[in-house]
Amino acid sequence: MSIEFLSITKEFGDGTLAVEDFSLLMPSRKTTVLVGSSGSGKTTLLRMINRMVDPTSGRVEIDGEDISAKAPVSLRRSIGYVMQNSGLLPHLRVIDNVATVPVLNGVSRKDARALALELLDTVGLARELAERYPSQLSGGQQQRVGVARGLAANPNILLMDEPFGAVDPIVRAELQQETIRLQRDLDKTVVFVTHDIDEAFLLGDQVVILEKGARVAQVGSPSEILANPASEFVADFIGAARGKRALSIRATANGSVLIDGDGRTAGVLVDGPPDDSGPPRQRSAA
């Protein structure tokens, strides 16, 4: 399902103008990443898609249909939502956290629990974790359960609001790779919010760099933005202005390596994609 923002403005009651005349098409079955610093309006935009926030003016359409005509609760139950710190219900076991939305949608508890076990497989968690409470899981395991819960209603759209911001770098890298795998396998329309440009370039088919008030600084694929930053703001935001993205090749006794603008080894030079499990994806130079 495609998502389109049409001349969206959002002003909160205290006078804060969070979004100013924002328009964008998020293509179906692709990952669009909204990236920007605090106050850029990225989370406000994401929450408009499931009507947790309604615009002051303008409209949001899903496959050409204005979502303001849809009941907010039923809309939310049809859209997957994964947030930072997982948002799991602490008094429910893992299996019932994952089964929550299917049960609310009328699926029997038995069938919803069977689905929950399958989803634990999908996100790479052992089924024996199903009977544990969230407090008995690591941060990375909790986030995987959060992703499983977001997928439980088999949504066409999955919203991910800085889902990996609270885990350590090693776990974050694992979850990022898991997200790439899931998107390749499940073919959802994903909207991902982050403040990390490297994460945006890693995960996004379409990356939207936002300034304050959700003003679009640049939109494009990672390679398009890296090759041609639209402004000094974008060049600075992605690190190009500081030489961070400039790579050179250095020959060593063990083969060619890539060197960044600070003289550090950034990677190795190989022929072709790193594996044959699917088409190669864009990767940041950092």
N, C-alpha and C positions, 0 to 999 in steps of 0.2 A: 504494500500500500504506500502510495506517495503522500507526503505531508507538505502543505503549502501555507506559508504565512503571507498575508496580504495586508500591507500598510498597517502593521500592528503597532499600537502605542499602549503603554501601561504606566499610569501614574497612581501611586499608592496614596492612601488617605493623608499621610503626613507631608504630601507634596513631592515626594521623591519620584523623579521621572526615571524609571528603571529601563524602559524600552521606548525608543523614539523612531516611529515610521520604519519598522523593520519588515522587509519582504524577502522571502527565500523559498525555493523549492527543494525539498529533500526527496531524492529519488527513491523509488520502491526497491526493496531488497538490497540496499546499499547501507553502509555505515557513514552517517554524517556526524562529524565531531564539532561541537561548539567549544572553542577555546578562547580564554581571555583571563585577565586578572580579576580579583574581587571587585564587584560593582559593575561588571561589564554586562550584566543581565542574562547570562547564559542559563542559569538555573530557572529564572523566571520564564524564559522562553520554553524550556523543557516542560515545565509544569503547566504551561498553557495547552500542551498537546492532550493531556488527560483531564483538563479543566480543574486542576487543583488551584489554578489562577486563571481568571478571565480577563481578557484585554479590556482596556478603557475604550479603545476604538480599533477598527479593523476586524479581520476575521481569520480563523484558522480552518483549513479544509483538509479532510482526509479523503483521498480519491475523489476530489471535487465536491464533497459534501460538507457543508458548514457544520462544525461540531457544536455550535451554540444551540442547535436544535436537538441535540442528544442529551439525555439525562446524565448528569455527571457520574453518578454511582455506577450505572451500567457501562458507561464509557470506560471508566477506570478498570472495571473488571475484565474488559476486553483487551486491555493494553498492559503489557508487562512493565514492571517498575522495579529497578534495583537501585538502592541508595547506599551512601557511605555508611559504614558501621552496620551494614546488612539489614537493620530494622526488624530483626526477628522478634517474635513474641516470646519473652523469657519463660513464661509459664507453660509453654507448649513444647512437646518433643519435636525433634527435627522433622519427623514424618508428617506431623500435623501442621507444622509451619508451612511445609510445602503444599499440603493438601487443602489449605484454607480457602483459596479462591475457587477451586473446583467445587468444593462443598457449598460455598455461597452461591455458586451458579447452578446448583441442583444436582450435582453428581453425588451418588451414594458415597458414604464415608469409606466403605470397603473398596470401591473402585478408585476413589481419590487417593487412598493410601497405596494401592497397587501402582497407580500412575506416579506417585511420589517416589517410590522405590526405583522406577525406571528413570526418573529424572536425576536421581542421585548417581545412577550409572552415567547418564549423559554428561554431568558436570565433573565426573571423575572422583566421586566420593564412594567409599566402601559402604555397603548396605548396613553393616553393623552399627554405623553411626546414627541410623534412623531413630533409635530409641533414646538417644542422648538429648539433653537439654542444651540450648545455645551456649550457656556458661561452661559447658564441658568440652567445647570445641576451641580450636585455635582461631585466630583472626582470619586466616586464609580459608579455613573450613567454613566459618560462618558466612564469608562472602560467597563461597560456592553454593551454600544452601540458599542464600539470597537470590542468586542467579536462577537456581532451580525453581524457587517459588515464583520468580518473575516469568518463567516459561510454563508454569503449571496450567494455565488456561489456553495453551497453544496460541499465543497472540501473534498477529501479523506484525505488530509494532512492539519493540522493546526499548524502554527508556532507561538510561544508565547515568545516574547523577553522581559523578566523582566516586565510583564504587570502590576504587582501589586506593584511595587517598590515605586510609588509616592503617595500612599494612606495611611491613618492612619491604625494602627494595627487592629482595630475592623472591618473596611471595608475590609481590606486585608483578614482577616479570613473568612468573608462572601464570598468574591470572590473565595477564595481557595475551599470552600465547593461547590460553584456553579460550579467550573471547574470539580470537581469530579463527580457531578451529570450529567453535560453535557457529559462528556466522557462515563459515564455508559449508558446514553440514546442514544447518537449519534454514538458511536463506531468509532471514528476517529483515525488516526495515529497522535499523538500529539508530537511535539518537543518543550520543555519548557526550557528556559534559566533563571537561577537565580544565585545569589551569596549566597543565604540563604540555608544552609544545611537542616534546619528543613522543609522549604517549599519543598525542593527536596524530602525528605523522605516522606512527606505527599502526594505529587502528583504523584511520579514516580513509574511506574512498573519496569523500568530500570533506574538506576541512574549512571551517568558517572562523576566521580570526576576528574577534570583536573588540572594539574600544568601548569606553564608558557609554552607557545608554543603549547598548546593543547596536551601535553603529558598525556596519560591516567594513572592516579594514581591507579584507581580501577573502575571496572564496575560490576554491579550486582544489585540484588533487595535490597531494604532498609534493610531487615532482614539479607541478606548475608553480607552486608557491616558492619552492626552493630555487628554481631556475630563474624566476622573475618576480621578486618581491615588489608589491604594488606601491610601496611608500617607505620612507625612512622609518616610520613606526613599525611596519611589518619586518623590515630588515633587522631592526633592533630586537624585536620580539622573538624572532626565530634564531637570532644569534649571528646572522650573516654579517651584520655591521661590525661585529667584533672578530670576524674571521673564523668563528666556530664551525661554520658549515663548509669551509674551504678544505678540501682533501687533496692530498698528493700521493703519488705512488713511490714507494721506496723498495728497492730490491734488497733482499737479505739472502743469507745462505740457505734458508729454508723456504724461500719463495717470496712473492711480492706482498707487501702490507700497505695499508692505507694510513697516512699520517694526517692528523688534524692541524688546525692553525696554530696550536700551541706546541707542536712537535711530538705529540703523544700518539701512540698506536691506537687507531680507531677500529681496525678490522683487518681482515685478510682479503685478498683478491682471488676469486674463484671463477671457474667457467660455468655458466648456466645457473639455474635455480639451486638452492641448497638442498632440496629434496624433490621427490616426484609425487608428493601427496596432494598437490594442487598447484594452481598458478601462483607464481611468485607475487608477493605483495610489496607495496611501497615500504621502505624503511628509512628512518631518519639517518642522517650522517653522523649524529652524535653517538 
